[in-house]
Amino acid sequence: MFQTAELGQKISKKEFKQQERVLRTNLLALQQEIRKRGQFPVLIDFAGVRGAGKGTSVNLLNKWMDARWIRTHAYDHPTDEEANRPTFWKFWRHLPPRGQMGIHMSGRYSRPLLDFVYGEIDQLQFKRELDRINNFEKALADDGAMILKYWMHISKEVQKERLESLENDPLRSWRMSDIDWKHYEMYDRFIEAAEQIVTVTNTGHAPWEIIEGQDYFYRSLRVGEILQDRLERHLVSEEVRQKY
């Protein structure tokens, strides 16, 4: 499934800068149109391989658009309050209001993925968790929400290069931990589980977009272009839906 995101696609910095100007203008205009109408929220999820550009892409979207109307959440281990609540409580809490955008990193897919890879849940339990996520997303979509999910991908070889570069950089090495190399060794198991996630939860109302993350300029434009296209189409479809 992910082989198409390991082709080594690249674009030049010059081409990126040329297209970025137009793309940024369009995204800002679409964001303002969504705010003006106030008909639906936009939920964007970033998941994928460590080092494939999830954080960089999130930062870029906040830069390209008006960050005042974007709610960004990165999830880690649950807090004491979250641990005493239903699993999806925090995701409901952090949903953006109508007319605004929400960006989630390591969100609702992270825990089932880790539990399955580490053998803490079996195949049947994993499927149940994914079905639960499908129900959650369907409920949001039925209420008009636009949901877009990015899987940021790089090959195992590229990930190794990225981790080594990070580890050897005195200014960035603090971002590394032992778990990064452990997960690198488990790369194939993570990819196998990720293929199941994408297969089961790739729906018309909450699609996955697989992004090749090796080249910064290429992946950045792809993320922005896909978001632009989805926003344009959802504005049209929601206008039709409101009439009936």
N, C-alpha and C positions, 0 to 999 in steps of 0.2 A: 504493500500500500504506500509506503513512504519512499520508494525508490525514485519516484518522480520529483521528490524534493532533495535529491542528492546529485543533481546534474551539473552543479557548479555554475549556475547562471549568474551573470554579472552585468552591471552597467557602469558607465564612467561617471566620475564625479560631475563632469560638465553636464551630461545628460540629466543626471539627478537634479542638479540645481535648476535647470530649465523647467523640468516637469514639476518640481516641488512648488514653484511660485504659483502655478495654475492650480495645482491640487490643494494647496493651503487655502487659497482664495475660495475655492469651491466648498471645501469642508467648513470653513467659517460661515459661508452663506447658508449652507444646509443646517448647520447648528442653530443659527439665528431663526431660520424658518421653523424648525422644530420647537424652539422656545416660544415663538410667536403664536403658533397654533396650540401648543400645550395639549396635544391629543394623546400622546403616548410617550413612555420612557424608552430609552435605548440601553440595553445591557450588553457589554462587550467582555468576553472572557479570553484570557491569555493562558495557555498551558503549553507544555512541550519540554523539549530536551534542555538540560542545563547548558547555558552558553549559546543558545540559539537566538537570543535577542529579545526575550520577553520584556525585561525591564526597560531596555532601550526603546523599544517600540511604544510602550506605555508612556514614557517620558516624551517621546516625539509627538504623540497624539495630543498630549497636554500642551505642548509647545505650539503645535499647528492651530489648535482651536482655543477657545476661551476657557481656561481652566476653572474659572469661577463657577461654571455650569457643568463641571465634570466631577463626579465623586469616585475617587480611586481607593480601592481597598486591596491590601495584600494580606493573605491569611497564613497563619503559622499554627503552632500548637494552640488549642483552645484555652481561653482564660478560664478562671474558676467559675465565673458567671456563665460562660458559654457551655462549660462542661455539665452544668446543672440544668441546661435547657435542651429542648429537642435539637437534633443535629442541624436542621434547616433554619432554626430560629435566627441565627446571625445573618444568613443570606436574605431572609425576609426583611430584617432590620435595615440592611444596607442597600435595599433596592432604591434606585433613583426615582424621584417624582416625575410626573408627566412633564414633558418639555425639557428634561435634562438627561444626561448620560451617566452611566455607571461603568467603571472598568474594574474587573475582578482578576486578581492574580492568585494562582494556587487556590482556587475557589472550590466549588462543590465536587469537582472531579479528583482533587488531590488525595483526599483521605481514602476513597475506595481504591484508587490506583495503588497507593502505598500498601494498604492492607492486603490487597491481592498479591502483589509482588512479593511481599514478605511472608506470605502464607498464613496470614491471620484470618482470612476468610477464604472459602472455597469458591469454585466456579459458580455454583447456584447462588450463593450469597452475593457474589460480585454482580451477577445478572440482576438480582433484585435491587441492588443499590443503583444500578444504571436505569432500571425501569422507574425507580423512584425519582431520579433526576429528570427523566423524560416527562413524568407527570407534573413535576414542578415547572418545567419549561413550557409545557402545554397550557397550564393554567395562566401563566404570564402572557403567552401569545394570544390566548383566547380573549384576554382583556386588552389586547392591542399592542403589547410590548414588542419592540424589535429586538431580537436576540441574535448575536453574531459571535461565533467562537473560533479563535485562531489556535491551531496547533503549530508551534514554531519548531522546525526540525533541522537537525544537522546529523551527519553520519558519525559513527563512533570514532573514526579517525580524526575528523575535524574537532570533535569534542575533546579528544585527548590533547590536540594542539592548543585549544583554548584554555584548558585547565592548566597545562604546563606553563603557558604564557602568563596566566593569572598568578600562579604560584611563584614564578620567578620575578614578578614585578614588585619591587619593594613598596610601591605606592598603592598596590591593589591586593597584595597577598593576604591582607586581613579578611578579605571576602571568602577565602578558601577555608574549608573544614575537612576533617577526615571523611565525613559522610559523602562529600563530592566524589572522592576516588572510589568509595564503596559503591556508590550508585553507577559510576562509570563501569566497574566490573560487572554490574548487573544490567548493563545497557540492553542486551537482547531480551531479557525478561520484561523490562519496562516497555520496550517497543511492542512486544507481543501483546501485553496488556493494553497498550495505547491503541493498537489496531482494533481490539474488541470494543474499546470505548467509542472510537470514531464510528465503527460499523453500527453499533446499537443506538447511538444517540445522535446520529446525523439525520436530521429531519428537515422538512421543508420550512418549518417555522423557527427552527433553531439549528442552522447548518454549521458544519465545520469547514474551515478553510485551512488547508495545509500550506504553510509558507516555508520555502527554502531559506534558511537563516544564515547561510555562510557569508554572503556578501551584504554589507550594511546598506548600500545604496539600493540594491535590488529588493531586499526584503522590506525596506521602508516604504518604497513606492507601492509594492504589492499590498501591504497592509492598508495604506491610505486609499489606493484605488478601489479595493474591495469595499472598504467602508463607504466611500463615496457612492458607489453603485448601489449598495444595499440601502443607504439612506434615501436616495432618489426613488428607488422602487417602493420602499415602504411608505414614503409620503404619498405617493400616488394610490397605493392599495388602501391605505388608511382613509384617504379622502373618499374613496368609493365605499368603503365599509361604513363610514359615518352616514352615508346617504340612505342606507338600507337598514 
